[in-house]
């Protein structure tokens, strides 16, 4: 498939499960949640975010092991933005919990909701067992939706600091993702455009993109599950379109 057509296909799939339409974000934007519920959701956010060093480490190792020099810079830039500097994304995430009176030790003892647990296993497993390009593809069409002015993270930050009255320090993780994820996603999609040029690679990238969109949807499900105590999963905006064999049952069951 031509590269531009392939990228357009991936976007069509991602748009069937748009991050900004998930009940977690819609609840923030439409003021459905209480401040206490949001803090409980952010505990789940922390439980997933604290695994970032693990899966970014796998991606970096795989890029080096595969001698995928074109991809190394993309992976390392993302790695350093997430984990470098005086404060990591985990440190910034903890600021939200501190405003809710929750220490890191208390958060570490919290139980992951079903969605959170599934997201952690899917994201980490993908980056451990698949190529660095597949790890990048898993993130690309999620980060591209979250980052940028007027997009998901930016809108959430405005409501959290406006309507809900959380401090800019508490909600900083959303401001940071609004600033950084647009660049992350753009570089990741550029890497797919450069490297996924044959059918076999495109098949792997396609599967990784679907896995990533599903995994992060499950992460937001975990937020809502922890807040509401209900084991519910969001199904997106479109029905599944699966490649499946034709069933040929006999006409008679006799």
N, C-alpha and C positions, 0 to 999 in steps of 0.2 A: 504494500500500500504506500502511496506517496506520503511523504512526511507530513505535509500540511493537512492532508486528509486524516492521517492517523491522529494528530493532535486534536483536530476538530472532533473526531470520534470520542476521544478520551474526555473532552470537555462536555460532550453531550451526556455521557454517563454520569460525570460528576454533578451535572446540573439536575439530574433526576433525584439526587440526594443532597440538596443544597444546605450547607452548614447553617446559614443564617435563618433557615426555616425550622430548624430543630426546636422542639419545645423548650429546651434550656435557654436558648438565646431569645426566642419569642417571648418567653416568660419574663426575661429581663426588660426587653424593649416595651412590652405591654404592661409592665408593672404587676405581674401576677404573683411574684414571689415576695416573701417577707425577707427582711435583712437576715434573720436567723437561718432561713432556708438557703439563702445564697452562701452563707458561710459554710453550711454543711455540704453544699455542692462543691465549694472550693477546697474542702478537705479531700474530696475525691479527685479533684484536679491535681492537687499536690501529690497524692498517691501515685498518679500516673506520671506526672512531670519528673518525680524523683528518679524514674528509670531512664531519663534521657541520656545520662552518661553511658549507660549500658548499650543502648542500641546505636547511638552515634559512634561509640567505640567499635562496634561490629562493622559499621559501614566504612569507617576509616581503615580498619584492618583489611577488609575485603577489597577495597580500592587498591591498596598497596599490593596485596597478594595477587590480584588479577593484573597488576602492572597497568591499570587503567589510568594513565597519566592525565587524560583529558578530564576525567571525573574527579581526580584528587583535590583540585583546587575548590571545586564546588562543595565537596564534602567537608573539607577542612574549614572553609569560610563559615559554613553553617555550624560546625562543631565549635569553633572559637566564639561565635556570637552567642551560642547557647551556654557555653561552659567557661569561657575565658573572662578576663577582667577581675575586678575586685569582688563583684557579685555575680553569681551564676543565676540562671533563670529559677533554679530551686530556691535560692536565697530571696529573690524577688517575690516568688510565690508565697513564701512564708510570711511576708509582710501583711498579706491579706488575712491570714489566719491569726496573726498577732492582734490585729484590730478586733477580731472576734473573741479574744481572750484565750486562744488555743496555742499551746507551745508546740515546738517541733516534736518533742517526746510524746505528747498526747496525740498529735496527728499520726505519728509513726505507729501508734497502737490501734488506730482506727481500722475497721474492717472494710476492705474494698467491696463496693457494690458489685452485683453480677456483671453489669456493663463495664465497669472499671477493670475488673479482673480479666474479662475477655479481651479488652483493648490492650492491656499490658502484654498478655500472652501473644496476641496477633502481631503487634508492632515489634516487640523484641524478637519473636520467632522469625518474622520476615527478614529482619536485618541480620540475624545470625545465620540463617540457612540459605539465603538468596544472595545474589550478586549485589555489589554496591549500586549499580544502576537500578536494580529493582527496589532497593531501599530508598533511593532518591525518588523514584516514581511513586512509591507508596505515599510520600509526603507531598509531592508536587501540587496535586490538585486539591489538597486540603489547605496548605499554606497560601496558595493563590487566592482562595476564597476568603481566608481570614484576614489577610494583610491589606493595607491601603486605606487612604482617607475615604470615609463614608462606607466602608465595608464592615464586616461582622465585628471584629475586635474593636475598631474605632467607635462604632455605634454602642457596643456594650460598655466601653469605658465612659462614654458621655452619660449614659443612664446610671451607671454605678456611682459616679461622682456627683451627678446632678440629682435625679429623683431620689436615689437611695441614700445619698449623703455619706458614702464612704470617702475616705480621704484619697487624694491622688497617690499617696504612698501605698495605700492598701491595694488600689486597683491598677498599680503600675504595670503588672504583668500584661494587662490588656492593651495599655498604651504601647508597651514594648513590642507586642506581637503585631499591632497595627503598623508600627514603623518598620519592623524587620521582615515580617513574613511575606510581604509583597515582593521584596528582593529575593528572598529565599525561593519562593515559588517560580519567579521569572527565570532565575538561574537554573533551577531544576528542570523546568520545561525546555529551556535551551539545550540542556544536556541530553534530554530525551530526543529532541529534534536532531542533534548531532550524531547520537550513537545508536538509536533504534531505527535502523534503516533496512533491516532484512526481516522476513516473516517470522523467523524463530525468535528473534529478540523482541519484536513487536508483540508476539504472543505472551512472552514473559512480562513485559512492561504492562500490557493490558491487564493481566491478572493481578499485578502488584498495585496498580491504580485502584482496581475494584476492592482489593483487600484493604488499602489505606482508607478509602472513603467509608467502608464498612466499619473498620476499627475505630476511627475517630467518631463516627456516629454512636458507636457503642460507648465510647468515653463520655459523650454528653448524656447518653441514656443513664450512665452511672451517677451523674450529678443529680438527675431528676429522681432516680430510684432512692438515693440516700435522703433526699429532701422529703419525699412523699411516702416512703415505705412500700411502694408498689413496684412489683416486678414487671415493668412495662418497657417495651422496645418500640422505637419509632421506625416506621416503614418507608419514610421518604415520600416523594410526591408522585412517583410513577410505578406502575407494576413492573415486576421483573420480566426481562426478556432473555430467557436462557436458551442456549443451544442444547437441544435434547433429542434423543432418538424417538422415532415414531412407534407408538404402542400398537401392536397388532394382535388384539385378543381374538380368539375364535368366535364365530357368530353364536355358537351354542355352547352352554356350560354343561350340557349332558354328555 
